[in-house]
């Protein structure tokens, strides 16, 4: 039998031409078989060399298909690694030898999806089967364990910082994640921690003592009762070392089971009951959240360890809160509302203006509070500007809203003709999801005495960080401009205010999403090339970014942003340009993550601020830094 070989090539001018030759097909078959035999022989020699080399750990298997053989070879590799480190876990379990073997295999499986799947592979095709060898250099295995060790210490350090900032939810999560990763490490019992007093102790007892300290210093009490129709809510004070916690997550027993997850913020929490449910209770049983399995998606190491069957339980996280009689806040409040003031007349004297404004504002806030209780807006439309009414309606649509207390602690800030009313505590729950958030709500009044905007407040620590900046950073008014901007930004994503987002981004803004730099038409000489090799550049217009957000908004029942640490710098080249670095926690109905946000904003026009740069990165740079002002040039 003859076969035809066709050769495609080009001449010196690039013109394509073809030629062909005739070849005996039998000779081709014989040559192919010879090459195949030679290939199998070479692979067999390589397999034997690897198996005899003490630098490698390997697993092997044969099966009828490549997929099966590869799967069995990986299991064999995991088994071989387990044998090498089995003795390291003898102090984790005090049960039988078989328990230790099973636990060790489970531990090594937590590395498989992240590290072990990178094991090298040799495939040898035989007549009726496929042979697979999976192997790793022992140095790579040591590096695999070192990576997890570094992550354990990172979580411990993050937990310490979180506790200092009263972010108790984050402190518990980081300590717990560090602890479970520690139990999955062959050197877990040997790891040490050096305290501030320069005392070296074992890491596991240190973490356990930190859990004890947190729960011993956590105080939760009932301070008020909110009753509407047949529902009753108890308002909780949540303190840590006699200070309001920045955040804490919990569930509570309501008689037939435990509730969905609730989140306390700035010392304020809530538990909800039907009126009859709570009447026979003398105490509330709370379980403080510390596992955060749903959030472990952001860390495959943690997620894989959480799927193991043996997980430590913190009994001290189960707290009992006694019930006391407390003042009721109900719809009867309508009878005691201050009189409405339709058209205020401002006086020239500032003190009179402030006094008059307070009477007006208290009346407006009371009327809005009552409307929120009744879930209505039509009877109070006259209290808002057009944009303010849009904000209010978005707020009502953001889950089931409740105002949690009277406005006893409201603060009034006068800024550039506007009045910031800070802050009205509210809770928001969502029928199709298991979260209830507490947010402090800020009402912005314009010069006519109407509500022009509504925002979710930054937490107290973030506000204090800004207000404590020195005079060189800016005046109090400029600092509140900055606070107002950040609260508008946070609220726009939570309430899906795409109009604000479109208006606040410069048309030629530089946008970095994840680790991808996405740049539209450049602003002259504004940006320096970033030197982080892990960041890639890609054109991405503002229009495309907004379209992406629209799709994301449409797919989620809710979005909630929580900011942790923030660092703010003012540009020396242009006094109204600010660089803001924030650790951002993003929650939504179908996704959550944590990362580092950087915004470069221009507050020259405080009414119409502009974002020139927005970056988000899931992790800090290798040197521990975050993208900031220093990466950009301003002329």
N, C-alpha and C positions, 0 to 999 in steps of 0.2 A: 504494500500500500504506500502511495506517495502522499506527502503533505506539502503544502505551499507555505513558505515563510515570506511575509511582506515586511520590508524595511522602509520606514518613513524618515526622511531627512530633508535638509535644506541646502541650497547652493550658496555661493558667496554673496548673492544678492538677497538672500532670505526667501527665495522661491521654494515652495514645497514640491518634492517629487518622490516617487515611490519606485522600488525595484523588488524583485522577488527571486527566490531560488526554490528548487524542488528537493525535498529530503525524504529519505525512506522512513516511514512512520514507525516501523518495527525498531529501527536503531534508536529513535527518540525514546520509545518506551523503555528499552533496555537501559539507556543512559539515565532516565528519570529514576528507575528502580535502584540503580547503582548509587546515585546521589542520595536517595532516601535512606538506604542502608548505611551509607557513610555518615549521614547526619545523625541517625539513631546511635551509631557507635560512638561518635564524638560526644553526644549528650550523655550517654551512659558513662563515659570516662569522667565527664565533668561532675556528674552526680556522685560518683564514687569518691572523687577528690574532696567534694564538699562534706560528704558524710564522714570522711576520715580526718577532716581538719578540725582541731579542737576549738578554733575561734568561732565556729558556727553552731547554732542550735537549729535543728531541722525536724520536719514532719513529712511523711510520705503516704501516698495512697494510690490505689488503682481502682478504676470503676469503668462502667460501660460508656459514660459520658464525661466530658471535660468538667462540666459543672459539678457533678457528684464527686469526681476525683479531687477537685480543688477544695471542695467543702470538707471532705474527709481529711485531706492533707493539712488544712488549717486546724482542724480539731486535734490532729496528732501533734502539730507544732505547739498549740496551746498546752496540751498535756505535758510535753517535754519541758516547756518553760515552767509549768506548775511544779514539776518534780524538783527543779533546780531551786525554787524559792519556798517550797512547802514548809521547811523547818522554821522560816521567818514568821509564820502565822501560828505557831504552836501556842504562843501566849495570847492570841486573840480568842481562840476557842479552847476551852478546857474539856471538851467532849472527847469522843473516840477518834481514832486515827482516820476513819472514813469521813468523819465530819470535817476534819482539817483538810483532807484532800478535796472534798466537795467545795468547801469555802474557797480554797486556793484557786480551783478551776473557775469558780464564779468571779473571783477578783480579776484573774487574767482576762476573762471574757470582757470585762469593762474596758480593757485597753484595745480590744480587737477592732472595733469600728473606727478607731482614731489612728492607731499606730500599726497594729499587726497586719492590717490589710495591705500595708506597704511592703510586707515581706516579699522577697524576690521569689520568682517561680521558674521552674524548668518543667516543660511538658514533653513527654515522649509518647508518640502515637504508636501503638502496637496493632497487631492484626484485629483482635477482638476487644481491646480495652485501651484506656488512656491512663498513663502513669503521670503523677504530678509530685514534684518535690517543692515544698515551701521552706525557705530558710532565712535566717537573720544572723547578722554578725552580733556577737555578744556585746560589743560596744554600742550598737544601736539599741539593744535592750536596756543597757544601763542608762543611755540617754533618755529612753522612754520613761524610766522611773524618775530620772532627774527632773524632767519636765513637769511631772505631777508633783514632785516635791516642791518645786518653785511655786507652783500654783497654790499649794497648801499654805505656804508662808504669805503669799499675796493676799489670800482671803483672811488670814488672821490679822494682817496689818490693816486691811480695809475695815474689818470689824471693829478694831480699836478706834479708828478714825470716826466710824459711824456712831459708836457709843459716845464719844466726846461731843459730837454734834447732836446728841439726843435722838438720832435716827435709830430707834431701838428695833424696828422691823428689819432694817438693813443689817444691824449688828448681829441679831439672832440668825439671820439667813447666812451671813458670811461665816460665822462661827460654826454653824451646823454643817455647811458645805465643806469647810476645812476639816471638820471632825470625820465626816464620812469618807472623804478622800484619804485621810490619815489611816483609816482602817483598811483601805485598799492598797496600801503601800507596804512593800516587804520590810522597809526600815522604819515603819511608823512608830514602833516602840522605842526606837533609838533617837528620834528627832527631839531636839531641845529648843527651848525658847529663852531668850535673855530678857529679863524684866527691866523696867526703868531703874530699879535699884541695883542693876548689874548682877542679878542672881540668875543662874542658869537652872532651869527646871525642865522636866519632860513636857513635851508639847501637849499631849493628851490631857494630863491633869491640869495644865494651865487653861485649856479651853473649857474643861468642866468647871473649874473654879470661876471662870468668867460668866458662864451660864448661871451659876449660883448667885454671883454678885448682881447680875442684871435683874433676876427675879426677886431677889431680896430688896432691891431698891425701887421696884416698880410698885406704884400705888394707884389703884383704880377705885373710884367711888361714884355713887349716883348723886347728882347735884340738882336735877330738875326732871319734871315730867311734862311731856308734850302730848296732849290728847286732842284728836280730831275724829269726830263721828265715832265709829266703833274701833278705832285704832289708838294704841297708846305707845309712845316711845319714851324710853328712859335716857336722859342725857348723862354721859359719863365724863368725869374728870380723869385724865390719864397723865400721871406725873412720874418722872424719873428723877430721883435725888431732889425732890421738891420743886422740879421745873417741868413745864409742859413738854411732853414728848413731841418730837417732830413728826414721827410716824409710828404706828403699831397696827398690826393686823390680827384679827381674832374671829372666832365663831362663838356662838352661845347656845345654850340649851333652852328650847322654847316649849318643852313638854312632850312633844312627839318625836323629837330628833334635834340635830344641830342645824343652825342657820347656815346661810351662805356666808361668804367671807366679807367681813366689814373692815374698814380702814379708818383708824383715828388719825387726826392731823392737828398739830399745834395744841395738844393737850385736850382735845375734844373728841368724844366718841358717842356712839348711839347704839341702842338695842331696840328692836321693834316687836310689838306684841299686838294681838287683838285684845280688846279691853278685858275680856274675861280670863284670858290666859294668865295674866300676871297676878291676879287677885289672890291666889292661894300660894304664891311664892314668897318666901322669906329671904331668898338670896338668888343671885344669878350665877350660873356656872359658865365660865369662860374658858376657852382653849386658845392660847396664844399661838399664832402660826409661826413656824420656824423652818419647815421643810421646803416649802415653795417649789413643789414638784412641777407645777405648770410653768414656772419661770426658768426651770433648768434647761429649757431648749436653747438658751443662750450659751450654755457650756456643755458640750457633749460628754466631757469627763464626768461632770456631776450627774448629768442625765442617766448615763449608763450605770453609775454606782447606785443611784436611787432605785433602779429597777431590780437590784439584788433583793433577796428575800429577808436578809438579816439587816435591819436598820435600828439604830438606837432610838429610844423614846425618852423624851424629857417629861417626867411626871410633874416637875415643878411648873411647867407651862400651863397646868390646869389650875385655874384661879377661881375662888369663890368670892363674890362681891355681895355684902349685906345690903338689903333694901331698907331705905328710910323714907318717911313721909317727906314729900317735897312739893314745892309750889307748882300748881297746874297752869299751863299755858294753853288756852283753848279758844274756840271761836267766840266766847263771851267777851274776848278782848275788844270786839268791835264797838261795844258800848262805851269804852273809855278812850276812844281815839281822840286825839287833839282835833280841833276844828280845821277844816280844809282852808288853805290859803291859795286862791286861784292865781292872782297876779300880784306878786310881791313888789313893793316899792322900796328900792335900795336907798339907804341914806348915805350921805357923804362920810359921816364918821365911821371909821373902820369897826370900832367896837359895836356900834349899833347894827352895822351890816352883819357882822358875825353872829350877834345875838338873834337877829331877825332870821338869818339863814338857818340857824339851828332849829328854831321853831318850825320853819317850813320843812326842813329836811326830815326832822323826826316824824312829822305828819305824813310825808310821802313814804318813808320807809315803813311806817306802821300800816299804811294802806296797801303797799306792795306785799308786806308779810301776810296780811289777811287774804289777799288775792292768791298768793302761792298756796295757802292752806286750802282754798276753794278751787284751785287749778283753773283760774279764769284770768282774763286780761281785758275784756271789752269795757268793763266799768272803770278802768283806770288808765285808759289810753291817753287822757289829758295830762298824765304825769310824765310822759316821755316825749322826747323829740322823735323824729322819724327813725333815725338810726338807733336811738335808745330802745324804741319799741321792738325793733328787729332783734336786738340783743336779748331783751326780756323774753320774747317768744322762743328764741333758740334755747334760752336757759330752761324754760318750762318743758321743752321737748327733750332736754338732756336728762333722760331717766325720770324717775319719780322723785320730785324735789320736795324737800321739807326745810323750813327754817327752824333751827334748833334752840334758839334762845332769844330773849328780848334784847334790845339794842343798848344794854347797860354799858358795854365796854367799847362802844363805837368811838372812833377817832375821826376828827374832821381836819382835813388838810387843805389849805387854801393855796392854789398854785395857778398863776397866770390866768386868773379869771374863772378857773374851774374849781370845784370842790370835790375832793376825794373822800368818800365816806367809807372808812375801814374799821372793821370788816364784819360782815353779817355771816355767821356760821350756818351752812346748809349741808344737808346730806342728799345724795343722789344714788338711787338703786335702779337696776335694770332687769326687766321681767324675764329676758331670755338668757341671762348670765348670772354668775354667782358672786357679784361684787357690789359692795356699797361703799362709796367714797364720801368723805367729809371734806368740804372745801370752804374756805373763807371767801366770801363774795364782796367785791368792791363796787360801789355805785359811784359813777362820775356824773356830777351835776354841772350843767352849763350856767351861764350868767343869768338866764331867765328862771332858774330854779327848777328846771326839768332834767330828768335822767337822760343823759346823752350816750352813756355806754355802761356796760356791766362786765366785770372781769373776775377771773379766779385769781386770788392773791398768791404771791410768793409766800413761802413759809417764813416764819419769824426770823430764823437764823440768816436766810438770804437777805432779808430786808435790813437786818442789823449790820451785816457785812458791808452793805452799800452805804448806809447812813453813818457808819463809823469811819469812813474814809476821811482823810484830812482835807483841809481847806484847798490845798493845791489841786485836789481831784475835782472839786466843784462846789458850788453853793448847795444849800439844802434843796432849793428849787430844782437845780439841775439833777440832783440825786433822785428826786421824786419823778422827774421826767423819765429817767432811766428805769426806775421801778415800774412806772406806768407802762413804758414800752414793753418790758419783759412780761408783764402781766397780760398785756394785749396779745403778745405773741403766743404765750402759753394758751390763752383762752381761745384764740383763733383756731388752733389745731383741735382743741377739745370740742368746741361748738361747731366745728367744720365751717368756719367763716372764710370761705374761699375769696370773697371780695376783699377782705382786709389783707390776706396773704398776697393777692395780686397787686394791691396798691402799695404795699410796703417794700416789695422787692424791686430794686433797680432793674430797669430793662436789660442792662448789660451786667447783671450780677454774676459773680463767680459762685457756682453751686457745687458742693462736694457731697455726694451721697455715698454712704458707706466708706469704702476706700477708693472710690473713683472720683477724680477731679472732673467736674463737668462745667465747662466754661463757654459762655456765649461770647458775643463780640466784646473785646477787651476795652476797659477804661484806660485811657492813655497813661502809661507808666505806673499804674497802680499796683500791679502784681509782680512780685519777684517769683522766679521759679522755685517751687518747694523742693527741698533737698532730700525728702524722705523717699527712698527707692521703692517703698511698697505702695506709693500712691501713683495711680495711673491717670492720665488726662484723657478726657473725652468731651466732645462738643455736646452741649445739652442746653437748649434754649429755656428761657423762663416759661414760655408757653407750654413746652413739653413737661416741665416740672409741675406746673399747675394741673395739667391734664392727668398726670400720674397721681397727684393728691386727690383729684376728683374721684378717680377710680377707687383709691384706697378708702376714702370717706364713704362711698356707696356700699362698700363690702363690710362695714363694721357697725355694730349697734352703738358702740361708744368708743371714745378715745380719751385717755387721761394722761397728762404729762405731770411728772413730779421732778423737780430740780433738786439736786443735792448740793455739792460744793460749787461755788462760783468764784471766779477770779476776774476782776474787771480792771482794764487799763485804759488810760486816756492817751491818745496819740499826741506826741510832742509836736509833730509837723502840723497838725490841724486840731485845735482844741476841742472841736465838736465831734470828732471821730472817736468812737469807743470800740474796744475789743473785749468781748465777753466770752469766757470759757466756762462751760457749765457741764456737770455730770447729769445726764438726762435719763430718767426712767420712763419708758414708754409702755403704757398698758392699753390694750384694746380687747374687744370681744373675741378676737381670733388670733391675736399675736401679741407678744411683748418682747422688749429687748432693753438693753442698757448700753449707753455709749456716751461719747464726749462731743458736745456741741460747741461750735465757735461761731459767733456772729460779729461781723464788723458793721457797725451802724453809724449813720450820720444823723445827729440831732440838731443840726444847724437850724432847721425848721422843725420846732418841737411838735407842731400840729401835724406835719407830714414827714415823719422820719423815714429813712431809706436804709435798706440792707444792701450793702455792696458785696458782702461775702457771707455765705452760710456753709459750714462744713459739719459733717457728722462722721465720726470714726468709732468703730466698735471697741477698739482698744487704744491705749496710749501708744505713742511711738516707742521704739525699742529703748530709747534713752529715758523713758518715763515722761516725756513732754507731750503736749497737745498742740495742735496747730493754733497759732495765735498771731497777734499783730506783727511780730518779728519776721514773719514769713512774707510780708507784703510791704511794698514801697508806696509811700504817700508823698506827693509833691504839692 
